[in-house]
Amino acid sequence: MTFLFPWGLLVLIPVAVVAVMYFVMLRRRQRYVVRFASLPLLDTVMPERPRWRRHLPAALMLAALALTGLAVARPELPVRVPYERATIVVAIDTSESMRARDVDPDRMTAALDAAGDFIEQLPDTFNVGVVTFAGSTTVIHPPDTDHPAARRSLSMVSTEARTAIGEGVLTSLDQIRSIVGPGQEQLPAHIVLLSDGSNTSGRSPSLAAETAADAGVPVSTIAYGSDSGTLYSAGYSIPVPVDAAALAELSEATGGRPYEAESSNELQDVYREIGSSIGWRTEQREVTPFVAALALLFGVIAAAFSLRWFSRMI
């Protein structure tokens, strides 16, 4: 919690003084009654009541005063609010290793299905683009708000040799820049990149990460597949393990988050988690009216209890 007027917290000093005075007077009253009241009259002077009834109204009133002091300081709390508009580019590795069958039915099919579900769950006002990368990059859907078309574009994907992760990031950044026209405000943007291997072609991921960081665009990566992944080609078995460390380094350098998934179900969960995080931002919101209302409520309850149990105001 932060405060717009922190000097207002000085109001809590008198509240603390009142609390101390209450406890001092309570102790003094108990000593006075025991000392001067005859024992037969003690039950009349101090009738037996539950202890919490004697102190609850005063405690509530002190809480009301303390909350009033906080309200004077104008408190703020971090609140998650949804973005009204944003640009998301889904970048998918389409190298030949994505045909490995360590994921049912294979890495590519499961990745495309999960990416389609991810696009569908994004807010309608978000611009969504789709980029594929292997030895080269292809923009199969430029960023716009036509989410059904973005999802349909995934059916046009085919695999190629090599993996150009850095080029995939840089092409995604170009697409983000392309939707900002003259006089238009730069929208919040995020790249979600799925790959199963190391960079083997094009510009380096470190250069791409530096460029994305300078542009203020986080890249969240998904390392997809298992270390035991194998590709069968021309009668040969070729190991295609996942390079999760390289993808994590890319995401962390840009302020994104690294994820790993070894099954289609795990990938669905990852995309859902990403969707629930990138569609929101945290900002400070003043909560003075709520604190003041709570202070008033405590004060009213304290007065009601005092009237009910003692037939007097506090």
Summary of the structure (lengths in Angstrom):
residues: 314
radius of gyration: 31.7
end to end distance: 31.1
largest distance: 106.7
contacts: 1000
relative contact order: 0.16
helix: 52%
strand: 21%
